[in-house]
Amino acid sequence: MPEIIRFAVPEDAQLLPAIERSAAQAFRLIDELSWLAESPPMSVERHRELIARSACWIAVDAKNRPQGFLSADRHGGDLHIYELSVLRSMQGQGLGLRLIEAAKDYARSNRLRSVTLTTFANVPWNAPFYSRIGFRIKASPDLDQRLEAILSEEYKHGFAPGSRCAMAWPVT
Ligand SMILES: CC(C)(COP(=O)(O)OP(=O)(O)OC[C@H]1O[C@@H](n2cnc3c(N)ncnc32)[C@H](O)[C@@H]1OP(=O)(O)O)[C@@H](O)C(=O)NCCC(=O)NCCS
């Protein structure tokens, strides 16, 4: 595959909202989530902020054009994935998996405890996919305050009760 995974640089930031918008078109396959295809992506400023903290990766094609990204940040011993998006036309070709492998490698080499995220429990390319690659659902009483706060913020933004879950991959 010609695509490579590299660290994001500040110049990438302005290209990432369009990738997130394209990625979100996948939610049109699910009636009750199709509104996500229209929802605003993470801002360029937020991307710049996360890129400056050095835990963001980009999948680029042979001409260095971004095809997907993973934005994360460190919280104590955890690396938290805030967003993972692959251009709609490039989905299902393994880029998402490779971006997650980059995050796992980073967590491993920085001796972190786990890689965490929140996602949809029943969307095929969300929790079921993460489960297949070693992530486990964290529910009360194992749910720490940080993840609990993220979930409750997400529900305030309109996700259906019980539709989201927090997951963690323990560094191995
Ligand atoms: C999630 C996402 C980043 C994965 O990237 P990707 O490049 O498509 O990932 P991969 O090709 O590595 O495949 C990931 C898994 O999703 C599954 N998948 C992808 N698209 C799918 C679809 N439309 N229906 C069912 N499963 C699907 C694949 O089968 C694969 O699982 P497998 O390898 O065990 O078979 C990408 O699908 C995307 O951008 N989706 C929209 C945004 C999103 O949901 N982001 C994640 C938020 S937590």
PDBQT file of the ligand as one rigid body, heavy atoms in Angstrom, charges set to zero:
ROOT
HETATM    1  C1  LIG A 201     -13.516   4.334  11.878  1.00  0.00    +0.000 C 
HETATM    2  C2  LIG A 201     -12.619   4.598  10.682  1.00  0.00    +0.000 C 
HETATM    3  C3  LIG A 201     -11.603   5.669  11.042  1.00  0.00    +0.000 C 
HETATM    4  C4  LIG A 201     -11.854   3.302  10.382  1.00  0.00    +0.000 C 
HETATM    5  O1  LIG A 201     -10.963   3.583   9.323  1.00  0.00    +0.000 OA
HETATM    6  P1  LIG A 201     -10.831   2.564   8.094  1.00  0.00    +0.000 P 
HETATM    7  O2  LIG A 201      -9.651   2.970   7.297  1.00  0.00    +0.000 OA
HETATM    8  O3  LIG A 201     -12.138   2.411   7.436  1.00  0.00    +0.000 OA
HETATM    9  O4  LIG A 201     -10.458   1.271   8.951  1.00  0.00    +0.000 OA
HETATM   10  P2  LIG A 201     -10.021  -0.145   8.472  1.00  0.00    +0.000 P 
HETATM   11  O5  LIG A 201      -9.996  -0.260   6.984  1.00  0.00    +0.000 OA
HETATM   12  O6  LIG A 201      -8.752  -0.399   9.210  1.00  0.00    +0.000 OA
HETATM   13  O7  LIG A 201     -11.220  -1.032   8.978  1.00  0.00    +0.000 OA
HETATM   14  C5  LIG A 201     -11.714  -0.893  10.258  1.00  0.00    +0.000 C 
HETATM   15  C6  LIG A 201     -12.805  -1.867  10.534  1.00  0.00    +0.000 C 
HETATM   16  O8  LIG A 201     -14.043  -1.227  10.288  1.00  0.00    +0.000 OA
HETATM   17  C7  LIG A 201     -14.855  -2.077   9.495  1.00  0.00    +0.000 C 
HETATM   18  N1  LIG A 201     -15.651  -1.222   8.614  1.00  0.00    +0.000 N 
HETATM   19  C8  LIG A 201     -15.212  -0.134   7.910  1.00  0.00    +0.000 A 
HETATM   20  N2  LIG A 201     -16.266   0.388   7.243  1.00  0.00    +0.000 NA
HETATM   21  C9  LIG A 201     -17.341  -0.375   7.539  1.00  0.00    +0.000 A 
HETATM   22  C10 LIG A 201     -18.747  -0.371   7.176  1.00  0.00    +0.000 A 
HETATM   23  N3  LIG A 201     -19.224   0.563   6.346  1.00  0.00    +0.000 N 
HETATM   24  N4  LIG A 201     -19.546  -1.310   7.685  1.00  0.00    +0.000 NA
HETATM   25  C11 LIG A 201     -19.077  -2.267   8.512  1.00  0.00    +0.000 A 
HETATM   26  N5  LIG A 201     -17.781  -2.320   8.911  1.00  0.00    +0.000 NA
HETATM   27  C12 LIG A 201     -16.946  -1.411   8.428  1.00  0.00    +0.000 A 
HETATM   28  C13 LIG A 201     -13.883  -2.943   8.723  1.00  0.00    +0.000 C 
HETATM   29  O9  LIG A 201     -14.498  -4.154   8.386  1.00  0.00    +0.000 OA
HETATM   30  C14 LIG A 201     -12.735  -3.109   9.694  1.00  0.00    +0.000 C 
HETATM   31  O10 LIG A 201     -12.867  -4.182  10.561  1.00  0.00    +0.000 OA
HETATM   32  P3  LIG A 201     -12.056  -5.557  10.281  1.00  0.00    +0.000 P 
HETATM   33  O11 LIG A 201     -10.700  -5.166   9.809  1.00  0.00    +0.000 OA
HETATM   34  O12 LIG A 201     -12.027  -6.248  11.604  1.00  0.00    +0.000 OA
HETATM   35  O13 LIG A 201     -12.855  -6.230   9.234  1.00  0.00    +0.000 OA
HETATM   36  C15 LIG A 201     -13.399   5.025   9.421  1.00  0.00    +0.000 C 
HETATM   37  O14 LIG A 201     -14.312   4.020   9.084  1.00  0.00    +0.000 OA
HETATM   38  C16 LIG A 201     -14.101   6.348   9.597  1.00  0.00    +0.000 C 
HETATM   39  O15 LIG A 201     -13.517   7.410   9.378  1.00  0.00    +0.000 OA
HETATM   40  N6  LIG A 201     -15.407   6.281   9.996  1.00  0.00    +0.000 N 
HETATM   41  C17 LIG A 201     -16.204   7.461  10.224  1.00  0.00    +0.000 C 
HETATM   42  C18 LIG A 201     -15.758   8.224  11.461  1.00  0.00    +0.000 C 
HETATM   43  C19 LIG A 201     -15.684   7.340  12.675  1.00  0.00    +0.000 C 
HETATM   44  O16 LIG A 201     -16.560   6.529  12.958  1.00  0.00    +0.000 OA
HETATM   45  N7  LIG A 201     -14.594   7.540  13.442  1.00  0.00    +0.000 N 
HETATM   46  C20 LIG A 201     -14.339   6.805  14.666  1.00  0.00    +0.000 C 
HETATM   47  C21 LIG A 201     -14.845   7.545  15.828  1.00  0.00    +0.000 C 
HETATM   48  S1  LIG A 201     -14.540   6.675  17.364  1.00  0.00    +0.000 SA
ENDROOT
TORSDOF 0
